[in-house]
Amino acid sequence: MKDWSIEGMEKSDEYILGDKANIAVIGGGPTGSFFSIFALKMAKMVGKELNITIFEPKDFTKDGPGGCNKCGGIISELLVQTLAVEGINLPDAVVRRGINSYKLHTSQGDTSIATPYFEKTIATVYRGGGPKGMIEQGKESFDKFLLGLAVKEGAVHKPLRIDKIEYKNKKPVLFSQKHEVVEADLVVGAFGVKGGTAKIFEGLGFGYKEPRTVTAAIAEINMGDDIVGRYFGNSIHLFFIPDKNVKFAAMIPKGSYVTLCILGKDINPGTVNDFLGASVVKRVVPDVELDRIECRCLPKMNIGAPVKPFTDRIVMCGDAGSTRLFKDGLSAAYLTGKTAAKTAVFQGVSEQHFRKHYYPVYKSIVIDNAYGKRLYSIIDISRKSNIFTKGMLEVIRKEQQDSHSRKVLSLILWDMFTGNERYKNIFPKIFDVRMNCNLWKEVAKTLVY
Ligand SMILES: Cc1cc2nc3c(=O)[nH]c(=O)nc-3n(C[C@H](O)[C@H](O)[C@H](O)COP(=O)(O)OP(=O)(O)OC[C@H]3O[C@@H](n4cnc5c(N)ncnc54)[C@H](O)[C@@H]3O)c2cc1C
């Protein structure tokens, strides 16, 4: 990828946001809300007033796909803690369950990985009102909560879909259903990958291209409090099944429902039923009556960041830009939203400002994902080998039973799937000598017995 950070000098005053500058945020998901919250807080710090309008047509109180931004809804420990430090504490009404362990299910057996940290801080949430038909009093969606915070901070929410952008007087002008809605000093693209909005920006010709995506599957299964408590507890259940199209799947308990997310290749409307019929799944999950699946979708997932995410007065953040591979997209929404806000408020909104102050963070996510890809290929190879899977399970079991063990393999898997750690920091751990000795010893035992 080209290193934009070394090109050009910063432009002058024309691109510094003045008092009452107009910022248009396209998308009121987590990225749009994080950007707005931080831009408004930072502007107050320097005595500036900003007019931020968030364009978001979805009603996040609605049940079913119409009110939802379609995701597993796992908020990593790191993000829960980072937000708390920022003064954003997730209220009980938003959190559906606290998670303290992962259970790993494979064709060769199962094992648990408990949180290596003392606090139970992974949270599960719904992005909208909840699965179709679910009415739960006193609960709130994550996206509604964040959008509410942005509005409290001073942003204006307009329930409009932006469908066209033109330049007038060198500034972007936004349209919705043929009506001009704002001439902006800055446009923040926080529209994700699920709605086709990228085409509008591709059409502006500054080099932005829609991120590369894969299709995932999500299903919400109504199992009832009792079964969720008994079978799932406070654990996320991860499945590595020997199906070449399923990279991995997670079942995430939330109240009386379980959210099933499947990532892989050739995901289609039949993938969820096929997965629930797999022998590994039938062994650990009670028989699911398929009519208990009240909500299904096949959302797109960003797996490749666009090379050029900004130009003068336009910046792309969150899923519309770069996000973390296969996990923790909400942390990337926070990181890119906040960095774009910092750049806009304290530096400026020209292409050069974004190149120098926003792009290094954007690129660090892209580089980290390159390590992630390598780690997932190792997991893929081991998933397909019964001998290796058995050895890996045995090492994890021993690590979990021994309170003095360094738990290297457990930690690698915990950090891979919780989003707690950057892939780059996990990568060196796969060369840990003692862990590798233990692993190969267990693999050898499997071969002998
Ligand atoms: C199957 C799956 C499971 C996932 N699980 C997790 C997980 O457990 N934890 C995690 O951290 N991440 C997870 N992610 C990633 C996470 O969902 C995304 O990274 C996150 O939603 C990105 O937030 P965003 O605000 O950038 O985009 P989005 O959440 O997609 O929000 C974009 C918003 O923009 C609005 N919009 C779009 N076009 C327009 C327009 N033209 N005008 C106005 N508004 C518009 C949309 O209505 C939407 O509300 C998962 C993703 C997938 C696909």
PDBQT file of the ligand as one rigid body, heavy atoms in Angstrom, charges set to zero:
ROOT
HETATM    1  C1  LIG A 501     -21.413 -11.093  10.928  1.00  0.00    +0.000 C 
HETATM    2  C2  LIG A 501     -20.693  -9.964  11.624  1.00  0.00    +0.000 A 
HETATM    3  C3  LIG A 501     -20.413 -10.071  12.974  1.00  0.00    +0.000 A 
HETATM    4  C4  LIG A 501     -19.729  -9.031  13.620  1.00  0.00    +0.000 A 
HETATM    5  N1  LIG A 501     -19.528  -9.160  14.969  1.00  0.00    +0.000 NA
HETATM    6  C5  LIG A 501     -18.866  -8.175  15.617  1.00  0.00    +0.000 A 
HETATM    7  C6  LIG A 501     -18.701  -8.271  17.029  1.00  0.00    +0.000 A 
HETATM    8  O1  LIG A 501     -19.181  -9.185  17.681  1.00  0.00    +0.000 OA
HETATM    9  N2  LIG A 501     -17.999  -7.277  17.652  1.00  0.00    +0.000 N 
HETATM   10  C7  LIG A 501     -17.468  -6.223  16.957  1.00  0.00    +0.000 A 
HETATM   11  O2  LIG A 501     -16.797  -5.382  17.574  1.00  0.00    +0.000 OA
HETATM   12  N3  LIG A 501     -17.672  -6.089  15.618  1.00  0.00    +0.000 NA
HETATM   13  C8  LIG A 501     -18.365  -7.038  14.937  1.00  0.00    +0.000 A 
HETATM   14  N4  LIG A 501     -18.605  -6.893  13.608  1.00  0.00    +0.000 N 
HETATM   15  C9  LIG A 501     -18.128  -5.681  12.919  1.00  0.00    +0.000 C 
HETATM   16  C10 LIG A 501     -19.046  -4.492  13.235  1.00  0.00    +0.000 C 
HETATM   17  O3  LIG A 501     -20.370  -4.821  12.940  1.00  0.00    +0.000 OA
HETATM   18  C11 LIG A 501     -18.654  -3.276  12.388  1.00  0.00    +0.000 C 
HETATM   19  O4  LIG A 501     -17.262  -3.097  12.427  1.00  0.00    +0.000 OA
HETATM   20  C12 LIG A 501     -19.340  -1.998  12.898  1.00  0.00    +0.000 C 
HETATM   21  O5  LIG A 501     -20.724  -2.136  12.783  1.00  0.00    +0.000 OA
HETATM   22  C13 LIG A 501     -18.876  -0.795  12.082  1.00  0.00    +0.000 C 
HETATM   23  O6  LIG A 501     -19.591   0.343  12.470  1.00  0.00    +0.000 OA
HETATM   24  P1  LIG A 501     -19.875   1.511  11.419  1.00  0.00    +0.000 P 
HETATM   25  O7  LIG A 501     -20.572   2.581  12.176  1.00  0.00    +0.000 OA
HETATM   26  O8  LIG A 501     -18.636   1.835  10.686  1.00  0.00    +0.000 OA
HETATM   27  O9  LIG A 501     -20.853   0.855  10.331  1.00  0.00    +0.000 OA
HETATM   28  P2  LIG A 501     -22.327   0.320  10.531  1.00  0.00    +0.000 P 
HETATM   29  O10 LIG A 501     -22.499  -0.276  11.869  1.00  0.00    +0.000 OA
HETATM   30  O11 LIG A 501     -22.615  -0.542   9.341  1.00  0.00    +0.000 OA
HETATM   31  O12 LIG A 501     -23.226   1.643  10.479  1.00  0.00    +0.000 OA
HETATM   32  C14 LIG A 501     -23.348   2.362   9.288  1.00  0.00    +0.000 C 
HETATM   33  C15 LIG A 501     -24.600   3.237   9.404  1.00  0.00    +0.000 C 
HETATM   34  O13 LIG A 501     -24.653   4.097   8.270  1.00  0.00    +0.000 OA
HETATM   35  C16 LIG A 501     -26.004   4.209   7.849  1.00  0.00    +0.000 C 
HETATM   36  N5  LIG A 501     -25.983   4.566   6.434  1.00  0.00    +0.000 N 
HETATM   37  C17 LIG A 501     -25.525   3.834   5.386  1.00  0.00    +0.000 A 
HETATM   38  N6  LIG A 501     -25.671   4.509   4.240  1.00  0.00    +0.000 NA
HETATM   39  C18 LIG A 501     -26.230   5.712   4.573  1.00  0.00    +0.000 A 
HETATM   40  C19 LIG A 501     -26.631   6.857   3.809  1.00  0.00    +0.000 A 
HETATM   41  N7  LIG A 501     -26.494   6.882   2.485  1.00  0.00    +0.000 N 
HETATM   42  N8  LIG A 501     -27.176   7.916   4.459  1.00  0.00    +0.000 NA
HETATM   43  C20 LIG A 501     -27.312   7.895   5.827  1.00  0.00    +0.000 A 
HETATM   44  N9  LIG A 501     -26.967   6.830   6.581  1.00  0.00    +0.000 NA
HETATM   45  C21 LIG A 501     -26.430   5.765   5.961  1.00  0.00    +0.000 A 
HETATM   46  C22 LIG A 501     -26.593   2.822   8.098  1.00  0.00    +0.000 C 
HETATM   47  O14 LIG A 501     -28.007   2.882   8.232  1.00  0.00    +0.000 OA
HETATM   48  C23 LIG A 501     -25.891   2.421   9.396  1.00  0.00    +0.000 C 
HETATM   49  O15 LIG A 501     -26.633   2.757  10.525  1.00  0.00    +0.000 OA
HETATM   50  C24 LIG A 501     -19.312  -7.900  12.914  1.00  0.00    +0.000 A 
HETATM   51  C25 LIG A 501     -19.605  -7.767  11.549  1.00  0.00    +0.000 A 
HETATM   52  C26 LIG A 501     -20.301  -8.794  10.904  1.00  0.00    +0.000 A 
HETATM   53  C27 LIG A 501     -20.647  -8.636   9.452  1.00  0.00    +0.000 C 
ENDROOT
TORSDOF 0
